[in-house]
Amino acid sequence: MRALPASVLAVCGLIASACGGTGSGGAAAGQAAPATAVQQQAPAKEALPKGKPLDGKVVVIDPGHNGGNRRDPAAINRKVNVLTKWKPCDTTGTATNDGYSEAAFTWDVSTRLAKILKSRGATVELTRSSNTGVGPCITERAAIGNKAEADAAISVHADGSAPGNRGFHVIIPKKINGPVDKVVGKSNKLGLAVRDAFAKGTGLPYSTYIGRDALSHRNDLGGLNLSTVPKVFIESGNMRNAVEAAKFRDPKFRQTIAVALANGLQHYLEA
């Protein structure tokens, strides 16, 4: 093998790494670390996938009334004990002046609401499976929420008042020396969260004819009195008012209502 010229040897001495030399002191200051050193670095940790906001939460939705209630007055007029009084098992509900029923409205809003909550991770149960049946009784509706050990329950309604009355209100339970007493405080927080989200999301005014600041505290509703989980009713507006009736007939507005209710429930559940 032919010897290298002295000039070439001098250059290789200055840049040993370029000529294959290792030197006795490792990489010089300022030089990049050898490839083997880079390979030995710990790999970056992958970001853990984020869960859905309502993962692990259970919500029970109670669509008020039922489309078949009118067919069986004997069943729905049967009296049941709601602890503060005896009341009919259920009622037919109200309707707009042109016949759009509260039962149809509450079923549509509730199924939309269920879909939204499920997409956010919640486990959702409805108190009825269609809008063609009868009942269940108000006592059974409360029992469904209790059995599910719901983190929150909501009963969806719309009111039937004088045509000049407007607005929505949320009904919150009172203490009655009964099963609901232990969740009255939580129900109040749920009611406030639902009220605020509903007002913001729908643009509907607070009720002009009942309650105060869109809140009404009652002790005569079986669905609340018998509940052992946080629960409220929403009276979405007045179906006898022409302006609100037109909104309730609009599927897009019913979706708006469902989103607003979902936001209120989520705000409460995440608090």
Disulfide bonds with the S-S distance in Angstrom:
Cys89-Cys137 1.90
